[in-house]
């Protein structure tokens, strides 16, 4: 794979880092000038040198970096900058190790799934299970997409999940758009799902915390994201697709408005139950009732919506009554 200019991504990234080094070292040098005019001339010259890369290649950048290192080494503030760059390189190498290990594990998993044909076999198994239970089939599809999506960029992620798990849902009667969005949704959520959670491990050095700990916190925040695709399957109007009993009974516009309201309520209840806070910290029974209400609103089975709205009203009203300001006589 190459960029539009003909460079590989690795080479383009290396050039980007080299230009970043030019900015860091150049900034330290520029601070040593006493006048704004000298700083302006210096930055213009440095910009011309950087643009010379397009004509003469990396040799110009390497030479410029070497000269800037020498300049900084001979100045007091520059030596502090060089020490900071040295420490940053060491920290970068240390924090890159967990990400590299995660990528290696991903390669093993994906290679095993594709080369052995286990992914296609699992897709056929999903279809056979779906004949008896659509919900269980959706759960298996979710697990498949979470495994296949671990550590893979967005476009390859979608290609893999839609080609393996997508046809299985299509055979079960799920609309084409909804089936593709279902697998794509969970393929993306794989970036914050343990044990790989590549996005979380990449964020760990910034937060200076464990990538696995960040992953569990991310799952709490994004819990509602694991719910929305299931609601879209049972009520395609959520994806602006015609179909489903609600659309047939009341018409497409009413179905869209209803499912958007129901989804918003379910997401709010689900998030409050997981985090444990609404207006104030929620009690255990409030979290349990909110969870049951959200689950009933997702299920889209006969009378589950009615039960869900009733439980939602009970949870919200009870919490509001408990958290209301008390007038002091």
Secondary structure by P-SEA (a helix, b strand, c coil): ccccccccaaaaaaaaaaaaaaaaaaaaaaaacccaaaaaaaaaaaaaaaaccccccaaaaaaaaaaaaaaaaacaaaaaaaaaaaaaaaaaaaaaaaaaaaaaaaaaaaaaacccaaaaaaaaaaaaaaaccaaaaaaaaaaaaaaaaccccaaaaaaaaaacaaaaaaaacccaaaaaaaaaaaaaacccccccaaaaaaacccccccaaaaaaaaaaaacccccaaaaaaacccccccccccccccccaaaaaaaaaaaaaaaaaaaaaaaaccccccccaaaaaaaaaaaaaaaacccaaaaaaaaaaaaaaaaaaaaacccccc
